[in-house]
Amino acid sequence: MERLGIIAGGGPLPIVAARDARMQGLRVVAVAVEEAASIDLVDEVDAICWVGAGQLGRLIAALKREQVTDAVMLGRVPLDLLFSRAKIDLAGLWFYLKLKDRRGDTILSSVGDLLAREGITLHDCRRFLSSIVLRKGVLTARAPSSEEQQDIGFGRELARSIAQLRIGQTVVVKRRTVLAVEALEGTDAAIRRGGTLGNGGVVVVKVGRPDQDMRFDLPVIGPETVAALEDAGATALALDGDQTLILEREQVVARADRLGLAIVAD
């Protein structure tokens, strides 16, 4: 591999991957979704092309023009952007009409299949995010208590079932009672909702799917997650080691320790 294409949505992940790939000696070409990607990405890559959400034909043409055959897809692109704007091109429209359903993972997997037919392979994104992959163990000064561990075990089993159904990947529990299940609103909103219903003292479990596609959509936590945990009055957060990405690790751990929050990856 001499060059890497980064199909970039919002957030810091495309920038982290670009820096890692260039350190590996690769030429980095970004195709950035203009409604989502950060302008800061310009300074981290060798070439960049901006495309509208849903402009799959233009995206593929840009990668081929730069002779990219290996790529990763990183960053947030709100699904409502993909097909709600007038910028959708013919390839994007044809892709949309052929989808068997409109779930996020279905869309992403289908994009991967489309790229493969065009000679572009999507890789496991962890290859260029090794510095932020969460390893197994206790992150914080405090490990979960025995009561929190019981809630974690209870929540993990439920979270895996829900994730397998492709509903969400996070549950909020208290004394083996389910308070909130993540759906379209996202992790942070689910955490706050569960905290409100439980009046604090809740445990949060976030997992990957049993069939998690490592090319995209890995669970991510960061400072915003800890802010939601604080608002919810949470006492513990349990994650999947080796399948979760952590942003601003030092900041996350320091704030969690100040709150007396236990974070563990199993």
N, C-alpha and C positions, 0 to 999 in steps of 0.2 A: 504494500500500500504506500503510494507516494503522495497522495492527496486525499483529503477528506472533505466531503460536503456536509454542512450542517444546515438542516432545515429548521429554522429558528422561530419559535414563538416568543411569548413574553417571559419575564423573569430572568434570573441570573444564570440558569443552567447552560444556555448556549455560550455564554462568555467563559464560564469555567471550562467547558469542553474545548473551546477554541484555544485557550491558553495551554491546556494539557497536550492537545494535538500538535501544536507548534513546538512545544518542548520535546516532543517525540520526533521532530524533524519533518513533519508533514506540511504540505501546502494546504491551507484551509480556505475553503470557498463556502460562503454563507448564502443561502437563499432565505431571506428574512420576510416574514409576514408583516406587511407595513402597518396593519392595525394593531399589532401586538408586540413585535420585537423592539428591543432597546436600541437607540441610536448609538449607544456606547459600543455596540458590537463592531462598528466600523473600524475602530482602532485595534481590534483583536484578531482580525482576519486578513488574508492576502487579497481577497476579492469578495465583493458582495453584490447581490442583486435583490431588489425589493419587489415583492409580488403581493397582490391582493389575496386575501383569504378566498379560497375557492378557485384560484387561477392555477389549476394543476398543469395545464398545458404549458404555461409560461415557466412554471417551476421546473418541469422536466427539461424544457429547452435550455434553461440556464445551467442546469447541472451538466447536460450533454455538451454545451458550448465550452465549458471548462474541463471537459473530459473526465468528469467525476463518475466513478463506478462504485464507490464505497461512501456511505453516508450514515449519519445519525439524525434522529428527529427529536428535538428537545424544546421545552418551553411550553407555556400555556397558550392555547388558542381557543377562546370561548366558542363552543360549538355553534352558537347562534350566529357567529360571524361567517361561518363557512359558506352558507348558501343563502344568506338573507340580503346580501348586497348586490348591487347591479354589476359589480366587477367580475362576477363569475364568468369564466370563459367556456368555450364549447366542450373542452375536455373535462372541466369541472362539472358541467351540467350533465354530460353523459355519465360520468362517474356517479353522480348523485342519483340519477334515475335508475341505475342498476343496483344500488344498495339493497340488501335484503332487509335491513332495518336501520334505524338512525342512532343506535347506541354508540357512545363514544369509542369503545374498544372495537366495535365493528367497523367504524369509519377508519380508525387508525390501521387496523389490520388490512383493510381493503386498499388503503394508500400504499402499504408495504408491498402488497401483491402487484399493484399497478407499477410501482417502481421496478420491481423484479422483472416484470415483462419488458421493461425498457432497458434492462441491463444494469440497474442500479441496486446494489444490495444494502439494506438497512442492517446495521450492526447493533449488538448489545450496547446500550448507551453507557454502561458501567466501565467500559474499556477506556473511556475518556473522562470519567468522573471518579476515578479511584480515590482521590483525596477526600471526597465527601460521602463515600459509601459507609454506612453505619455498620460497624462490626458488632458481634455479639458481646454482651456484658452489661454491667451497670455503668451508666455515664456519670451519674451524680454522686455527691458525697453520701447521700442516703439511699439505701436499697429499699425496695418495697417491703412493708410489714407483712406479717403472715395473713392478716385480714385482707390487705390489698392484693396479695398473691392469690387468694381465693377468688376475688373479683376478677383478677387478670385471667386466671384459668377459665372462669365462666365466660368472660367477655371474649376471649380469644376463640373459643369454640363457636360462639355465635357469629363473631365477625367473619370467620372463615366461611361459614355457611352463607352469609349475606354477600360476601365478596364473590363466592362461586356463582351466585345468582345475578351478579353484575349490577347490584343495587347501589352499593357503596362499600367502603373498606374500613369504616370507623364505627365503633359503638361506645356509648357512655353508660356505665353501670354504677350501681351503689347497692351494697348488701345483696348481691346476686339478683338485682332487679334491673331490667333494661329501661333506661330513661330516654335514650335517643339513638337513632340509627341514621347514619349519613345517607343522604340521597343527593338530589341535584344541587342542594344549597352549598355543599362542600364541607370539608372537615371542620374548619373553624366555626362556622355557623352551627353545625351539629354539636360541637363541644359546648358552646355557649347555651344552646337550647337545653342540653342535658343538665348543665350546671344549674340553670334556672329551675328546672323541674325538680332537681334533687336538693335544692337549697345548699349547694356546695358539698364538699366531702366526696366527690365523685372520682371514679377511676376511668381512664380513657384507654381504649385498645385500638390500634390501627395496624392492619395487616395487608399483605399482598394477597393476590388471588392464588389459588393452588395452581392454576394454569397461567400465571403471570407472564406476559410477553415482555421480556427484558429489553426489547427494542424501544419501548416507550411506556409512558404512564406508570412509572415507579412511584410508590408513596414518597412524599417529601415533607420534612418538617423544618422549621426555622424559627426565627424570633417571633413571627406572627402567630405561630402555633402556641408558643409559651404565653403570649399575651392573651390568647383565647383561654388557655388553661387557667391563667390567673383570674380572668373574669368569671370563669365557671367555678372557681373555688376547688379545682381538681387537686388531688393529692398524689396521683401517680399516672404515668403514661407508659404503656407497653407497646413495643414495636417489633417488627421482624428484622433480625440481623441479616446483613448481606443483601437485603432486598429493599432497603430504605435509604434515601438520601437525606443528609443533614446539612443545612445551610448555616453559616456563621456559628459553627460548633461552640467555640469558646464563649460567645455571647449567650447562646442558648443554655449552656451548662451553668454559667455564672448566675444568670437570672433564675434558673430553676433552683439552684442552691440557696439563693437568697429567699426564695419562697418556701423552702423546705420540701420541694417537689422531688419525687423519685422518678427517674427515667431509666428504663431497662429495655434491652434488645435481646430477644431469645431466638 
